[in-house]
Amino acid sequence: MQCIIRCMRMKSYFSKPEGDISSVFASLSGVDFNKPLDDRYAKLKCEIIQNYEQEIIDSWQRLLSVLKEQNSIIRSLKSNIIPQINFNQLENLSNNEIKNEIRTRGVMVIRNVLPEDLALKLKDDVEKYIKLNPQTKAFPQEKPVVYELYWSPSQIIARSDHRVLKALNFANSFWHASSTTQIHLDENLMYVDRLRIRPPGDNQFSLGPHVDGGSIERWEDPQYRTCYQQIFQGHWENNDFFDATHRVQANMSLYNTIGGCSAFRSWQGWLSLSTVNPGQGGLLVNPLLKYSTAYWLLRPFLTQDQTSGQWKIDRSSLWQGAIPGRGQEMNETLHPHLELSTSMVSIPCVHPGDMVFWHCDSIHAVDPVHQGQQDSSVFYIPASPLCQINLDYLVQQRYSFEHGIPPPDFPGGQGESQHIGRATPQHIQTMEGRRTMGYQPFTIHSNMTQGQKQIISQANQKLFHN
């Protein structure tokens, strides 16, 4: 019986087809993301904003006015608008002004999380790992930039480093939830992701403005939609983008495709392995979390009368930039008031060992052309707090780790199962690292909330007693 169960589980873990990062984004794979969807999505529009049509129109007018002002501020400040803090400040950070700015911008740079020499060694070692395994899948395959690698020793060492985990916990600390919500924001579960080594001059990995964590799912899934209820009722000013109460139950991958994400990543993030200046193949962000998110969430519901110029409710099945099973994408044509050509700003210069985080609803992109003289390299390491959906994912991910196959959300195939020098659980060098990867139990303390105690009990049961 146990053998049958294991075989069934194995089959589910291998269920996604092979592919690369281009499978996630319509723009990278040549799919048109500006065409109407099925008729049922027109009915979904009516369902979401029923009885709030006028409130939606009024709130849209307010939003366009504020966006115009905020876009002007971005143009004047550019990269200086992005909050930066030093890792050694995290322990006793009491500056509410910096914290509020991080909440407003939805992005931050944490300096010196790892020593520069360690970050450079991790990069050197992963390059050796790639050379040992020339069969590694990548995009583009002829001139690789993003590698389908998850289990190199360098990535495991970085993910389990106590300083990286401290930075992840700091990112999670901006979130909150009700006391009964089964989430523990002080415990992070590792969501294993890829790595990027982008060579100078590259223009293939030209990923435009987008948001991860699903696209149409934000509107279609009832729990996910509840995270933005204030927006869909005409009160975008009141929406709390750091409330995890409903995020922990949201289904962000309704279509079980390569491009889906089934875990709650509170912040996307990466660890820099090289020095990258603006324009040199790095990250672009739109630092207007509340305003830009409200805009692209409301955009499908509104259309402008070509004669009068008045805005009215759009009842078509067009959902700008949203394709089931793909990431949410934006451009100047579909989302003109975001003024993306000037509101997408480069993060400030980063060095090996710095970490960058951006909120899971934030619009981001990469430089269309790498104009620098050296590679732009990162390990993708997002924040993903302990909660039920992340726990369920971790169980499967742990299996993937032990067998060297891609994690559940990513393109399938044999992955690194035959790679020379692949990491094993023995490469996890810290107790915190073992806990975040599902190899060490969690501890319940008396001062925890009901929800925290419940999720820890479930985690220990699922990870160590099944």
ZIRAFEN-V84514 format. One record per backbone hydrogen bond with DSSP energy under -0.5 kcal/mol. NH is the residue of the N-H (numbers start at 1). CO is the residue of the C=O. Records with the same first field share a line. If there is no record, write none. Layout:
NH->CO / CO
This chain:
5->1
6->2
7->3
8->4
9->5
10->6
11->7
12->8
13->9
14->10
15->12
23->20
24->21
25->21
29->25
30->26
31->26
33->31
37->317
41->38
42->39
43->39
44->40
45->41
46->42
47->43
48->44
49->45
50->46
52->49
56->52
57->53
58->54
59->55
60->56
61->57
62->58
63->59
64->60
65->61
66->62
67->63
68->64
69->65
70->66
71->67
72->68
73->69
74->70
75->71
76->72
77->73
78->74
80->77
81->78
82->79
83->107
85->109
87->111
89->86
90->86 / 87
92->89
93->90
94->92
96->94
99->95
100->96
101->97
102->98
103->99
104->100
105->101
106->102
108->357
109->83
110->355
111->85 / 109
113->110 / 353
114->353
119->115
120->116
121->117
122->118
123->119
124->120
125->121
126->122
127->123
128->124
129->125
130->126
131->127
132->128
133->129 / 130
136->133
139->146
145->139
146->139
147->145 / 195
148->137
149->147
156->152
157->153
158->154
159->155
160->156
161->157 / 158
165->161
166->162
167->163
168->164
169->165
170->166
171->167
172->168
173->169
174->171
175->172
176->242
181->178
183->181
184->386
187->184
188->186
189->384
190->436
192->190
193->380
195->147
196->378
197->145
198->376
199->197
201->370
202->199
206->204
207->205
208->206
210->364
211->328
218->215
219->216
220->216
221->217
225->221
226->222
227->223 / 224
228->225
229->226
231->228
232->228
233->229 / 230
234->231
235->230
238->235
239->236
241->239
243->240
244->176 / 242
248->244
249->246
250->246 / 247
252->250
256->253
260->257
261->252
265->263
266->264 / 383
267->383
268->358
270->356
271->379
272->270 / 354
273->377
274->377
276->274 / 350
280->277
281->369
284->365
285->345
286->363
287->285 / 343
288->286
289->104
290->104
292->288
293->288 / 289
294->290
295->291
296->292
297->293
298->294
299->295
301->298
302->299
303->312
305->303 / 310
309->305
312->303
314->301
315->313
319->317
320->318
321->33
322->319
323->321
326->323
327->24
328->211 / 214
329->321
330->209
335->331
338->335
339->336
342->339
343->339
344->340
345->285 / 343
347->283
350->276
353->272
354->351
355->110
356->270
357->108
358->268
359->106
360->266
362->359
364->210
365->284
366->207
367->282
370->202
371->279 / 369
376->198
377->375
378->196
379->271
380->194 / 378
381->269 / 379
382->191
383->267
386->184 / 187
388->182
389->248
391->387
392->388
393->389
394->390
395->391
396->392
397->393
398->394
399->395
400->396
401->397
402->398
403->399
404->400 / 401
405->400
410->407
412->17
416->404
417->404 / 414
419->416
422->419
423->151
427->424
428->425
429->427
434->430
435->431
436->432
437->433
438->435
439->434
440->434
448->445
451->179
453->449
454->450
455->451
456->452
457->453
458->454
459->455
460->456
461->457
462->458
463->459
464->460
465->461
